Amino acid sequence: MDDDDLLPLSALQHQLFCPRQCALIHVERQWQENTFTVEGRLLHDAVDAGGRDRRGAVRTVRSMPLRSRRLGLAGVADLVELHGPEQRPYPVEYKRGRPKAHRADEVQLCAQAICLEEMFHTDIAEGALFYGENRRRVVVRLDDELRGLTERTAAAVRAMIESGRTPPPVYEAAKCRNCSMIELCRPRRLGRPPPVADWLARHLEDGEDAIPPDDRGETDRGDS
């Protein structure tokens, strides 16, 4: 597999959070920031600025390039610790918020570990997620269930990108209200198309202005 064919690691997290968000970013090449994404970017900038370090027997490397030809993935690890005399890699992924109900963060970390296993020809039993909101590490066991979910997610992302199709919107308040892509996605409007037939009938009967119902300045803010 050529480097040009490798998928970004971050796509796995996007896919598990919302397949439509993943398609908007990685198929349609769209992006929009909100407060949460800016805070996350600032956190990663602070992590990436550190370069290399050593604490006792642990050496740390920030912004390490990653690649797995088996999964067809490439990306950059926030932080990789190298433990012991064998310099065994231990990935640490930084997140802005707090632990979540879904497994998107764990899958992204597992994908990083699979890349490191392939690059270092070793096995990695666990990694960690560091959450900025409570400033704590959560140790993640890289068991068979998580590895299976990671591989299925990578396959699903590749199939979706190769199809070039964006899934239809499904409005879920808990997710959509915090999603930076909501104005591009428009899940409530596109998930419930406007009654064009009724509008056209009124227009013909009453001579209303020929302004389609979807163009009257209606927005799709999740908190509306």
Buried (B, 14 or more C-beta within 10 A) or exposed (E): EEEEEBBBBBBBBBBBBBBBBBBBBBBEEBEBEEEEBEBBEEBBEEBBEEEEEEEEEEBBBBBBEBBBBEBBBBBBBBBBBBEEEEEBBBBBBBBBBEEEEEBBBBBBBBBBBBBBBBBBEEEBEEBBBBBBEEEEEBEBEBEEEBBEBBBEBBEBBBEBBEEEEBBEBEBEEEBBEBBBBBEBBBBBBBBEEBEEEEBBEEBEEEEEEEEEBEEEEEEBEBEE
